[in-house]
Amino acid sequence: MAKKKTRGGKREGAGRKASSPEGSVITIAVSVPSGLVEQLDVRADQEGWSRSGAVTHAIRGLLSKRKPAAKS
């Protein structure tokens, strides 16, 4: 008789939970001038953010700005 597996497989609720209220989190790779990264790290330290948190904050700020109305 075959032995029944008692371990393995996906379990409901298993795994790392999304750490963002927007849903799942992805990793991106970007090229940034070293001086800008140094400034980012200083600001992140002052605010108590991780580097990732500082970049996320900056992206949110950029996306929340409205484009100026087009001139006719």
C-alpha positions, -999 to +999 in steps of 0.1 A: +000+000+000+012+035-008+021+057+021-001+089+023+018+121+022+013+142+053+037+171+044+042+195+016+020+213-007+005+247-005-015+255+026-041+282+029-027+313+045+009+302+042+037+323+029+048+359+033+020+384+036+018+416+014+035+444+033+017+471+013-019+483+016-019+484-022-014+447-025+016+426-035+050+441-036+075+436-065+112+442-067+125+466-094+161+474-104+170+510-114+202+529-121+206+560-100+236+583-097+256+576-065+253+611-052+215+609-054+215+576-035+236+592-008+211+620-004+183+595-004+199+575+023+205+606+045+168+616+041+156+581+047+176+580+079+162+613+091+127+602+084+131+567+099+125+550+065+142+522+048+157+530+014+128+511-002+104+531+018+120+563+008+118+554-029+082+544-025+074+577-008+092+596-036+072+577-063+039+584-045+048+621-044+057+621-081+025+604-091+003+626-069+014+658-087-009+670-113+003+678-148-002+715-157-031+721-180-022+721-217-022+756-233-046+761-262 
